[in-house]
Amino acid sequence: MINSKKLKLFLLSLTVFSAICIFVASFQIWNFSNKNQLVKTDAAIVLGAAVWGDQPSPVLAERINHAIWLYENGYVNNIIFTGGKSKEDMYAEAEVARNYAITNKVDPEAIKIETKSTITEENLTHANKVANEENLKSFTIVSDPLHMKRAMTMAQHTGLKAYSSPTQTSVYATWKSKIPFFVRELFFYIGYMISLPFR
């Protein structure tokens, strides 16, 4: 029979350890959110987000706009748009993003897409395949600020030579919108880190 004193000590230790892990992960996500590494790379990888019909959602539009800014200012030579489509969507996220970018005067030859992914890790995995086919070696990851820590961690484990450049005009601008997004990211980031030893 387990000694009740030892059990209480174990549970207390587990609680303290969990609290420390949550605190550290929270700090990493928040502290990393505004890390903008403006260096010259072969391509921006724009992580997918929802589309509304044939138009990008406000979240995706801001990601595309930032990638266009990087392209126009000479920080990237190409843009890789990522994201597939759900059963309800007519177009893949990457297709909508490409059309939006072309409408905003990005050279179609500079745009690459992948339309198979549905989650962040798949965005990066499939973008890496596209990059290999196009002989692209270095990348600027574009997403919302609070998404960047998890995205960059995944990019590194995917084997990408990647730099962080979050959108500067994220839709998640108020505390009311930031907090749910932050909690979601915290949950998925901790889950991803726990899963790494088993991959």
N, C-alpha and C positions, 0 to 999 in steps of 0.2 A: 504494500500500500504506500502511495506517495505521501511523504511527510508534508503536512499542510503548510508549514513554515517555508519549506523549500519551494513548494508550488507558488506561494505568494511572492517569494523572492524572484522566481523565474518569470512570473507574469509581470511583475514590476519592471524587471530588467527588459523584458520584451516591449513593454509600453514605452519605456524611456528610449530604447533603441529605435523604435518606430517613429517616435516624435523627433528624434535627431535626424533620421533619414528624411522625413517630411520637411523639416526646417532647411536642411542642406539642399534638397532638390528645389524647394521654393526659392531659395536664395539664388541658386544657379540659373533657374528659368528667368527670374525677374532681372537679375544682374546682366544676363546675356542679351536681354531683349533689345537693347539699343546699340549693340555692337555692330557697327557699320564699317566693314572692311572694303573700302573703295580702292581695289587694286585691279589691274588689267588682267582679264581672263578670257579664255576662248569662248565661253558661253554662259549666259544666265540660265539657270534651271528654275522655272516658275512652278511652284507646287500648286496642284489643282485645288479648286473650290467650286462651289455650286454654280450652275448656269440657270438662267431663267429663259427658257425657250431657246432662241438663237442669240441671246445677249448674256454677257457675264453678269453674275450677281455683283453687288457693290464690293464684296470682299475680293472676288476674283479680279474685278476691274482695277482695284487699287494695286494689286500684285502685278497686273499687266502694265499699268501705267509706270510703275517703278522700273520694271524691266526695260520699257521703252526709253525711260530717262537714262538708264545705264548704257543702252545701245547708242542713243543720240549723243551722249557725252564721251563716247569712246572707251568706256570701261569694259564692254563686251563686244565681240564681233558677231555673235550669234545668240539666238534665244531658243531654248528648248521648252516648249509648253507641254505640260503633263496632265493626265486625267482622262479617264474613260467616261462612260455614261451609264446611268441607271436605266431600268426598264421604262421609266416614265419620261426620260429625256429623248429628244429627237436628235441631238447632237452631243458629241463628246466634249468635255470641258476643254481639251486641247484644241479642238477644231474651232470652237467659239472664240477661244483666246487668240488663235492665229488670225481669224477673220477680223477681230477687233484691232489687232496690231497692224495688219495690212491697211485697214481703213485709216489708221493713224500714221501712215507713211513709212512703215518699216518694210524694208526690202524683203519680198517673199523668199528670196534665195537665202536669207539670213535666218529663216525660221525653220525649226525642226519640231516635230511633234511625236508623241506616243499616246495611244488611245486605249491602252489595256488596263491601266492602273485604277484602283479605287481608294487606296489609302496612301499615307505619306511614304511608308517604306517602299511600296510598289512604285510610286512616283519616281523615286530615286533609282531604284533597280532598273526600271525600264528606260529611264533617261540615260543611265550609264550604257545600256546597250546601244541606244541611238548614238551616243557620243563615240563609242568605239567604232561604229560603222562610218562615222564622219571624221574620225581621227582628231577628236577634240579632247584635250588633256586637262584643262583647268576650268573651274566653274565658280560662279557666284550664285549662291542659293537665295532665292527670293520668296518670302512669305511674310505673314504678319509677325510683329515683334515677339509676342509671347509664344509663338510656334517655333522660333528659331533654334532654341537650345536642343529640343528633341530632333528637329530636322537636321541640324549640323552633326549631332551625335550619330544619327542614322547614316548620314552622308559619309562620315569617316569610316564607319564599319562596312559601308558598301565599297569602300576603296577609292572614293572620289577625292581628288585634290580640290578642296572646296573652301570658299570664303563666305562670310555671312554679310548679307545686305537686306535688312528688313524694310518693308514698306515704310515710308515716312509719313503717310497719310492713312493709317489704318482705320477701318470702320470701327474697330474696337477702341474708341477714344474716351468713353466715359467709364466711370467706375461701375456703373450698372451693367455695361456690356463687357468690361474687362474681367470682372470677378468670375462669372461663369466660365469664360474662356480659359482663364488662368487655372481654375479648379480642374477643368477637363484636361488641360495640358499636364498638370501635376500628376493626375491619375495615370495618363498614358505614358508619361516619361518614366515614372517609377516602375510601371509595369514592364516597359521596354528594358530598363536597366536590370530588373530582376531576371528577365528572360535570357539575357545575353550569355550566361554560362552554359545554357542548354542548347545554344544554336550551333 
